[in-house]
């Protein structure tokens, strides 16, 4: 089945994806960091049984992946595809993820919290992501008793998630704001409204290819609707700023912009070896060229965001099929890019 991140709509706007994540814990168990191996395994079994069952048709669309069965490269590839978190890559105690057919819904088990439901949609569609996450939340809640306090709401390992347990986010491609040195200003501005801007893989990660995530920082005292409305309002302003800078560049510096885009495209098509960092920088410029109408979306066989994920180390190593050094990966990355650009 086609995965959500393979959708061509991802090359049509500033917003790459919408995500809703719900943090939940099961009553009667300590938080994930204090679980014994037996307790962790019990939670895995409870969550699996709550999702993969005969009560609803949705259960048959999920499979459970045990993190302890995977090598590091496979885990990294799943991280690069936004299926799991950096924390789950490092976990040694029983943990895993339930993944549906198109990878749009992932249920992380025994990460920072016992349960983290993550729903993702291509483009600007936070309402659909919320509907998917809420449906899974209700399904699991039919079988397990969540840790909940009448005053504080859902109890979570990190106090900033206590309340609704909701983190809503958009993944944004902001090449013009980045190149104009406006990101620091943006970070400071959104923090005043309880929002945060992070790198491509969330907390602790760096931006790659001018891709950033914006999400709410606090859930306590706010409803799910209030959180998502505020996120949408702030994101709309960021989109307007990015679009305005791009339109100004097209109007006043079109030759320079075209030259930048076509040089990036030419390098990606004809390079013999290329590093991940350079590939991401050039792919960002090509995507800017597509959105600006300088080059056609048919210049590549996939959306640029999907290509960005596939040039990362884990996905690339899985493609090679054997342990490779940095130089070999740079050569293989160039071969893959040649295949993608026509």
Secondary structure as the mmCIF struct_conf table of DSSP 4:
data_model
#
loop_
_struct_conf.conf_type_id
_struct_conf.id
_struct_conf.beg_label_comp_id
_struct_conf.beg_label_asym_id
_struct_conf.beg_label_seq_id
_struct_conf.end_label_comp_id
_struct_conf.end_label_asym_id
_struct_conf.end_label_seq_id
HELX_RH_3T_P HELX_RH_3T_P1 UNK A 4 UNK A 6
HELX_RH_3T_P HELX_RH_3T_P2 UNK A 8 UNK A 11
BEND BEND1 UNK A 12 UNK A 14
STRN STRN1 UNK A 15 UNK A 24
STRN STRN2 UNK A 26 UNK A 26
TURN_TY1_P TURN_TY1_P1 UNK A 27 UNK A 28
BEND BEND2 UNK A 29 UNK A 29
HELX_RH_3T_P HELX_RH_3T_P3 UNK A 32 UNK A 34
HELX_RH_AL_P HELX_RH_AL_P1 UNK A 37 UNK A 51
BEND BEND3 UNK A 52 UNK A 56
HELX_RH_3T_P HELX_RH_3T_P4 UNK A 57 UNK A 61
STRN STRN3 UNK A 62 UNK A 66
HELX_RH_3T_P HELX_RH_3T_P5 UNK A 67 UNK A 69
BEND BEND4 UNK A 70 UNK A 70
HELX_RH_AL_P HELX_RH_AL_P2 UNK A 72 UNK A 80
TURN_TY1_P TURN_TY1_P2 UNK A 81 UNK A 82
BEND BEND5 UNK A 83 UNK A 84
HELX_RH_AL_P HELX_RH_AL_P3 UNK A 86 UNK A 90
BEND BEND6 UNK A 93 UNK A 94
STRN STRN4 UNK A 96 UNK A 100
TURN_TY1_P TURN_TY1_P3 UNK A 101 UNK A 102
BEND BEND7 UNK A 103 UNK A 104
STRN STRN5 UNK A 105 UNK A 109
BEND BEND8 UNK A 110 UNK A 114
STRN STRN6 UNK A 115 UNK A 122
BEND BEND9 UNK A 123 UNK A 124
HELX_RH_AL_P HELX_RH_AL_P4 UNK A 126 UNK A 141
TURN_TY1_P TURN_TY1_P4 UNK A 142 UNK A 143
BEND BEND10 UNK A 144 UNK A 144
STRN STRN7 UNK A 146 UNK A 146
STRN STRN8 UNK A 148 UNK A 149
TURN_TY1_P TURN_TY1_P5 UNK A 150 UNK A 152
STRN STRN9 UNK A 153 UNK A 154
BEND BEND11 UNK A 157 UNK A 158
HELX_RH_3T_P HELX_RH_3T_P6 UNK A 159 UNK A 161
TURN_TY1_P TURN_TY1_P6 UNK A 162 UNK A 162
STRN STRN10 UNK A 163 UNK A 163
TURN_TY1_P TURN_TY1_P7 UNK A 164 UNK A 164
STRN STRN11 UNK A 166 UNK A 173
HELX_RH_AL_P HELX_RH_AL_P5 UNK A 175 UNK A 179
TURN_TY1_P TURN_TY1_P8 UNK A 180 UNK A 181
HELX_RH_AL_P HELX_RH_AL_P6 UNK A 183 UNK A 191
TURN_TY1_P TURN_TY1_P9 UNK A 192 UNK A 194
STRN STRN12 UNK A 195 UNK A 198
STRN STRN13 UNK A 199 UNK A 199
TURN_TY1_P TURN_TY1_P10 UNK A 200 UNK A 201
STRN STRN14 UNK A 202 UNK A 202
TURN_TY1_P TURN_TY1_P11 UNK A 203 UNK A 204
HELX_LH_PP_P HELX_LH_PP_P1 UNK A 205 UNK A 207
STRN STRN15 UNK A 208 UNK A 208
TURN_TY1_P TURN_TY1_P12 UNK A 209 UNK A 210
STRN STRN16 UNK A 211 UNK A 216
BEND BEND12 UNK A 217 UNK A 217
TURN_TY1_P TURN_TY1_P13 UNK A 220 UNK A 221
HELX_RH_AL_P HELX_RH_AL_P7 UNK A 224 UNK A 252
BEND BEND13 UNK A 253 UNK A 253
HELX_RH_AL_P HELX_RH_AL_P8 UNK A 254 UNK A 270
BEND BEND14 UNK A 272 UNK A 272
HELX_RH_AL_P HELX_RH_AL_P9 UNK A 276 UNK A 292
TURN_TY1_P TURN_TY1_P14 UNK A 293 UNK A 293
BEND BEND15 UNK A 294 UNK A 295
HELX_RH_3T_P HELX_RH_3T_P7 UNK A 297 UNK A 299
STRN STRN17 UNK A 300 UNK A 300
BEND BEND16 UNK A 301 UNK A 302
HELX_RH_AL_P HELX_RH_AL_P10 UNK A 304 UNK A 310
TURN_TY1_P TURN_TY1_P15 UNK A 311 UNK A 311
BEND BEND17 UNK A 312 UNK A 312
HELX_RH_AL_P HELX_RH_AL_P11 UNK A 313 UNK A 320
BEND BEND18 UNK A 322 UNK A 322
HELX_RH_AL_P HELX_RH_AL_P12 UNK A 326 UNK A 340
STRN STRN18 UNK A 341 UNK A 341
#
